[in-house]
């Protein structure tokens, strides 16, 4: 039996913010659509192979909490695998230039 996907409220908020930025600031609805599509394509891969992407080893606190990440364009898609429950929880979508220690509230 495969893993079930769960999405945090933070993920949805992050995705909305990224889409709004692309449309309102960059004036690029096409980029927003491509980002949305690429995020969900990456989520499909993660659902089928949850251990494919590494722990976020750049920050010990984040790695210790079991956060893995996948790169989606300029963004990092963070998720956790809850192996006992067969759940992949998609947690956040954060621009790669952001200071993660200020973004993550662990």
C-alpha positions in Angstrom: 0.0 0.0 0.0 1.3 3.4 -0.9 1.6 6.6 1.0 -1.2 9.1 1.5 -0.7 12.7 0.9 -1.5 15.4 3.4 -1.0 19.1 2.9 -0.4 21.7 5.7 -2.2 25.0 5.8 1.3 26.6 5.5 1.9 24.9 2.2 -1.4 26.2 0.7 -0.6 29.7 2.1 3.0 29.5 0.6 1.7 28.4 -2.7 -0.9 31.2 -2.8 1.8 33.7 -1.9 4.1 32.4 -4.7 1.3 32.6 -7.2 0.2 36.1 -6.1 3.8 37.2 -6.4 4.2 35.8 -9.9 0.9 37.4 -11.1 0.9 40.7 -9.2 4.6 41.6 -9.0 6.2 39.8 -11.9 3.1 40.3 -14.1 3.5 36.7 -15.3 0.4 34.5 -15.0 2.2 32.0 -17.3 5.0 31.6 -14.7 2.4 31.2 -12.0 0.6 28.5 -13.9 3.9 26.7 -14.6 5.0 26.9 -11.0 1.6 25.5 -9.9 1.9 22.6 -12.4 5.6 21.9 -11.5 4.8 21.8 -7.8 2.0 19.3 -8.2 4.1 17.2 -10.6 6.8 17.1 -7.9 4.3 16.1 -5.3 3.2 13.2 -7.5 6.8 12.0 -7.7 7.1 12.4 -3.9 3.9 10.4 -3.3 5.2 7.5 -5.2 8.8 7.7 -3.9 8.8 9.6 -0.6 12.4 8.8 0.2 13.8 10.0 -3.2 14.7 13.4 -2.0 17.2 14.1 0.9 16.8 15.5 4.3 17.5 19.2 4.5 21.0 18.8 5.7 21.8 22.5 5.4 20.1 23.1 8.8 20.5 20.6 11.6 17.2 21.6 13.3 15.2 21.2 10.1 16.9 17.9 9.3 16.3 16.6 12.9 12.6 17.2 12.4 12.6 14.9 9.4 12.1 17.6 6.8 13.0 16.5 3.2 13.1 18.8 0.3 12.7 18.9 -3.5 13.7 21.7 -5.7 10.9 23.2 -7.9 12.4 26.0 -9.9 13.5 28.8 -7.5 11.5 27.2 -4.7 12.1 24.4 -2.1 9.3 22.1 -1.4 9.5 20.8 2.1 7.8 17.6 3.3 8.0 14.9 5.9 7.5 11.2 5.7 5.5 9.7 8.6 6.5 6.1 7.8 4.4 4.3 10.5 1.2 6.0 9.3 2.2 5.8 5.6 1.7 9.5 5.2 3.7 12.1 3.2 2.9 15.5 4.7 3.7 18.4 2.4 4.7 21.3 4.7 6.0 24.4 2.9 7.0 25.9 -0.4 9.7 28.5 0.2 11.8 30.6 -2.2 15.4 29.4 -2.2 16.7 32.8 -1.4 14.8 33.1 1.9 16.5 32.7 5.2 15.0 29.4 6.4 15.8 29.9 10.0 13.6 33.0 10.0 10.8 31.3 8.0 10.5 27.9 9.7 8.8 27.9 13.1 9.8 24.6 14.5 
